[in-house]
Amino acid sequence: MLVHVVKSKIHRVKVTGADLNYIGSITIDEDLMDAANLVQGEKIQIVNNNNGERLETYAIPGPRNSGEITLNGAAARKVAPGDVLILISYAMMDIEDAKTFKPSLVFPNEENNLLN
């Protein structure tokens, strides 16, 4: 049996931009992506702590050490700069592997989205 488990989580980052005219996705500082073990194109669940919105899109890397968190395309309508988000990705794995799996959890500086 396969189960879905949390693979990666970036906890409490602030939206730095919203670009309605981009084709889609979320741009994430590449340092945060590396720390959370996320890859370009990976499906991401976005939870907006400010308005309760939940949506899914895919990750694209932004400039390193920039703190960038930009929602692109239609998702830009679901956030405002300064909103606090939780970014989550999931993996499917065998239930026995899931019992010992340790997700990559990242808690960046809430003021600038950078790793301390």
MIDOSE-1310 file (N, C-alpha, C; in nm, 2 decimals, decimal comma, always signed):
residues 116
mlvh	+0,08/-0,12/+0,00/+0,00/+0,00/+0,00/+0,09/+0,12/+0,00; +0,05/+0,22/-0,08/+0,12/+0,35/-0,08/+0,04/+0,46/-0,01; +0,11/+0,54/+0,06/+0,04/+0,65/+0,14/+0,11/+0,79/+0,10; +0,03/+0,89/+0,11/+0,08/+1,03/+0,08/+0,14/+1,08/+0,22
vvks	+0,26/+1,13/+0,22/+0,32/+1,19/+0,34/+0,38/+1,32/+0,30; +0,39/+1,41/+0,40/+0,46/+1,54/+0,38/+0,61/+1,51/+0,35; +0,65/+1,56/+0,24/+0,79/+1,54/+0,20/+0,88/+1,66/+0,23; +0,82/+1,78/+0,21/+0,89/+1,91/+0,23/+0,79/+2,01/+0,28
kihr	+0,84/+2,10/+0,36/+0,75/+2,21/+0,41/+0,84/+2,33/+0,44; +0,80/+2,45/+0,38/+0,86/+2,58/+0,41/+0,75/+2,65/+0,49; +0,78/+2,67/+0,62/+0,68/+2,72/+0,71/+0,69/+2,87/+0,73; +0,58/+2,94/+0,70/+0,56/+3,09/+0,73/+0,66/+3,17/+0,65
vkvt	+0,64/+3,19/+0,53/+0,71/+3,28/+0,44/+0,62/+3,39/+0,40; +0,67/+3,51/+0,38/+0,59/+3,62/+0,33/+0,59/+3,63/+0,18; +0,48/+3,66/+0,12/+0,47/+3,68/-0,02/+0,54/+3,81/-0,05; +0,63/+3,81/-0,15/+0,70/+3,92/-0,19/+0,65/+3,98/-0,32
gadl	+0,57/+3,90/-0,40/+0,52/+3,95/-0,52/+0,40/+3,87/-0,57; +0,33/+3,93/-0,66/+0,22/+3,86/-0,73/+0,21/+3,91/-0,87; +0,24/+3,82/-0,97/+0,25/+3,85/-1,11/+0,14/+3,79/-1,19; +0,03/+3,85/-1,21/-0,08/+3,80/-1,28/-0,05/+3,76/-1,42
nyig	+0,04/+3,83/-1,48/+0,07/+3,82/-1,63/+0,17/+3,71/-1,66; +0,22/+3,64/-1,56/+0,31/+3,53/-1,58/+0,23/+3,40/-1,61; +0,29/+3,30/-1,67/+0,21/+3,18/-1,72/+0,16/+3,09/-1,60; +0,22/+3,10/-1,48/+0,18/+3,02/-1,37/+0,29/+2,98/-1,29
siti	+0,27/+2,93/-1,17/+0,36/+2,87/-1,08/+0,39/+2,96/-0,96; +0,48/+2,92/-0,87/+0,53/+3,00/-0,76/+0,68/+3,01/-0,77; +0,73/+3,13/-0,76/+0,88/+3,15/-0,77/+0,93/+3,15/-0,62; +1,02/+3,06/-0,59/+1,08/+3,04/-0,46/+1,23/+3,06/-0,46
dedl	+1,28/+3,14/-0,37/+1,43/+3,15/-0,35/+1,49/+3,01/-0,36; +1,59/+3,00/-0,45/+1,65/+2,87/-0,47/+1,71/+2,81/-0,34; +1,76/+2,90/-0,25/+1,82/+2,85/-0,13/+1,71/+2,78/-0,04; +1,59/+2,84/-0,04/+1,48/+2,78/+0,03/+1,44/+2,64/-0,03
mdaa	+1,44/+2,64/-0,17/+1,41/+2,51/-0,24/+1,51/+2,41/-0,20; +1,63/+2,44/-0,20/+1,74/+2,34/-0,17/+1,72/+2,29/-0,02; +1,70/+2,38/+0,07/+1,68/+2,35/+0,21/+1,56/+2,26/+0,23; +1,46/+2,28/+0,15/+1,34/+2,20/+0,17/+1,33/+2,07/+0,08
nlvq	+1,44/+2,05/+0,00/+1,45/+1,94/-0,09/+1,34/+1,94/-0,19; +1,32/+2,06/-0,25/+1,22/+2,08/-0,36/+1,29/+2,09/-0,49; +1,23/+2,04/-0,59/+1,29/+2,05/-0,73/+1,21/+2,13/-0,82; +1,27/+2,19/-0,92/+1,20/+2,27/-1,02/+1,08/+2,19/-1,08
geki	+0,97/+2,25/-1,08/+0,85/+2,18/-1,14/+0,77/+2,09/-1,04; +0,82/+2,08/-0,92/+0,75/+2,00/-0,82/+0,62/+2,06/-0,78; +0,52/+1,98/-0,77/+0,38/+2,02/-0,72/+0,39/+2,07/-0,58; +0,33/+2,19/-0,56/+0,34/+2,25/-0,42/+0,20/+2,29/-0,38
qivn	+0,16/+2,26/-0,26/+0,04/+2,31/-0,20/+0,07/+2,44/-0,13; -0,01/+2,54/-0,15/+0,01/+2,67/-0,08/-0,11/+2,69/+0,01; -0,08/+2,72/+0,14/-0,18/+2,75/+0,24/-0,15/+2,90/+0,28; -0,25/+2,98/+0,26/-0,24/+3,13/+0,29/-0,30/+3,15/+0,43
nnng	-0,21/+3,18/+0,52/-0,26/+3,20/+0,66/-0,34/+3,33/+0,68; -0,34/+3,42/+0,58/-0,41/+3,55/+0,60/-0,55/+3,54/+0,55; -0,58/+3,46/+0,45/-0,72/+3,45/+0,40/-0,78/+3,31/+0,39; -0,70/+3,21/+0,43/-0,75/+3,07/+0,43/-0,75/+3,00/+0,29
erle	-0,70/+3,07/+0,19/-0,69/+3,01/+0,06/-0,60/+2,89/+0,06; -0,63/+2,79/-0,02/-0,54/+2,67/-0,04/-0,54/+2,65/-0,19; -0,43/+2,63/-0,25/-0,42/+2,61/-0,39/-0,29/+2,53/-0,42; -0,29/+2,47/-0,54/-0,17/+2,39/-0,59/-0,12/+2,45/-0,71
tyai	+0,01/+2,45/-0,72/+0,08/+2,49/-0,84/+0,22/+2,42/-0,85; +0,31/+2,47/-0,92/+0,44/+2,41/-0,93/+0,55/+2,51/-0,90; +0,67/+2,46/-0,85/+0,77/+2,55/-0,80/+0,87/+2,58/-0,91; +0,91/+2,71/-0,92/+1,03/+2,74/-1,01/+1,13/+2,82/-0,92
pgpr	+1,25/+2,80/-0,94/+1,36/+2,87/-0,86/+1,37/+3,02/-0,89; +1,38/+3,09/-0,78/+1,41/+3,23/-0,79/+1,55/+3,26/-0,75; +1,60/+3,38/-0,76/+1,74/+3,42/-0,72/+1,77/+3,37/-0,58; +1,89/+3,32/-0,57/+1,94/+3,28/-0,44/+1,96/+3,39/-0,34
nsge	+1,93/+3,37/-0,21/+1,95/+3,46/-0,11/+1,86/+3,59/-0,13; +1,75/+3,58/-0,20/+1,67/+3,69/-0,23/+1,54/+3,70/-0,14; +1,51/+3,58/-0,09/+1,38/+3,57/-0,01/+1,26/+3,58/-0,10; +1,27/+3,57/-0,23/+1,16/+3,58/-0,32/+1,06/+3,47/-0,30
itln	+0,93/+3,51/-0,29/+0,82/+3,42/-0,29/+0,71/+3,50/-0,37; +0,70/+3,46/-0,50/+0,61/+3,53/-0,59/+0,51/+3,43/-0,65; +0,38/+3,46/-0,63/+0,28/+3,38/-0,70/+0,25/+3,44/-0,84; +0,25/+3,35/-0,93/+0,24/+3,39/-1,07/+0,11/+3,34/-1,13
gaaa	+0,07/+3,40/-1,24/-0,05/+3,36/-1,31/-0,18/+3,38/-1,22; -0,28/+3,30/-1,24/-0,40/+3,31/-1,17/-0,39/+3,30/-1,02; -0,29/+3,23/-0,97/-0,26/+3,22/-0,83/-0,23/+3,36/-0,77; -0,19/+3,45/-0,85/-0,16/+3,59/-0,80/-0,29/+3,65/-0,74
rkva	-0,40/+3,61/-0,78/-0,53/+3,67/-0,73/-0,56/+3,61/-0,59; -0,49/+3,51/-0,55/-0,52/+3,45/-0,42/-0,43/+3,50/-0,30; -0,34/+3,59/-0,33/-0,25/+3,64/-0,23/-0,23/+3,79/-0,25; -0,17/+3,85/-0,15/-0,13/+3,99/-0,15/+0,01/+3,99/-0,09
pgdv	+0,10/+4,08/-0,14/+0,23/+4,09/-0,08/+0,22/+4,11/+0,07; +0,30/+4,04/+0,14/+0,30/+4,04/+0,29/+0,22/+3,93/+0,35; +0,13/+3,86/+0,27/+0,06/+3,75/+0,32/+0,16/+3,64/+0,37; +0,12/+3,57/+0,47/+0,21/+3,46/+0,52/+0,16/+3,33/+0,47
lili	+0,25/+3,25/+0,41/+0,22/+3,12/+0,35/+0,29/+3,01/+0,41; +0,23/+2,89/+0,40/+0,30/+2,76/+0,43/+0,30/+2,69/+0,29; +0,42/+2,64/+0,25/+0,44/+2,57/+0,13/+0,47/+2,42/+0,16; +0,39/+2,33/+0,10/+0,40/+2,19/+0,13/+0,41/+2,11/+0,01
syam	+0,50/+2,01/+0,00/+0,49/+1,91/-0,10/+0,48/+1,77/-0,03; +0,42/+1,68/-0,11/+0,39/+1,54/-0,06/+0,46/+1,44/-0,15; +0,48/+1,32/-0,09/+0,54/+1,21/-0,17/+0,45/+1,09/-0,14; +0,45/+1,00/-0,23/+0,38/+0,87/-0,21/+0,49/+0,77/-0,19
mdie	+0,47/+0,69/-0,08/+0,57/+0,59/-0,05/+0,50/+0,47/+0,02; +0,57/+0,36/+0,02/+0,52/+0,24/+0,09/+0,50/+0,27/+0,23; +0,40/+0,22/+0,29/+0,36/+0,25/+0,43/+0,47/+0,22/+0,53; +0,55/+0,11/+0,50/+0,66/+0,08/+0,60/+0,77/+0,19/+0,59
dakt	+0,80/+0,24/+0,47/+0,90/+0,35/+0,45/+0,85/+0,47/+0,51; +0,72/+0,50/+0,50/+0,66/+0,62/+0,55/+0,67/+0,63/+0,71; +0,67/+0,51/+0,77/+0,68/+0,51/+0,92/+0,81/+0,57/+0,97; +0,92/+0,56/+0,89/+1,05/+0,61/+0,93/+1,10/+0,73/+0,86
fkps	+1,02/+0,77/+0,75/+1,06/+0,89/+0,67/+1,06/+1,02/+0,75; +1,16/+1,10/+0,73/+1,17/+1,23/+0,79/+1,16/+1,34/+0,69; +1,06/+1,42/+0,69/+1,04/+1,53/+0,59/+1,15/+1,64/+0,61; +1,17/+1,72/+0,51/+1,25/+1,84/+0,51/+1,17/+1,95/+0,56
lvfp	+1,19/+2,00/+0,68/+1,11/+2,11/+0,73/+1,20/+2,24/+0,74; +1,15/+2,35/+0,69/+1,23/+2,47/+0,68/+1,15/+2,58/+0,75; +1,22/+2,65/+0,84/+1,16/+2,76/+0,92/+1,25/+2,89/+0,89; +1,22/+2,96/+0,78/+1,30/+3,08/+0,75/+1,27/+3,19/+0,84
neen	+1,35/+3,30/+0,84/+1,33/+3,42/+0,91/+1,20/+3,48/+0,85; +1,10/+3,51/+0,94/+0,97/+3,55/+0,90/+0,97/+3,70/+0,84; +1,08/+3,77/+0,87/+1,08/+3,91/+0,82/+1,13/+3,92/+0,68; +1,23/+3,83/+0,64/+1,29/+3,85/+0,51/+1,29/+3,72/+0,43
nlln	+1,23/+3,61/+0,48/+1,23/+3,48/+0,41/+1,36/+3,41/+0,40; +1,47/+3,46/+0,46/+1,60/+3,40/+0,44/+1,63/+3,30/+0,55; +1,72/+3,21/+0,52/+1,77/+3,11/+0,61/+1,86/+3,18/+0,71; +1,85/+3,15/+0,83/+1,94/+3,21/+0,94/+2,07/+3,15/+0,94
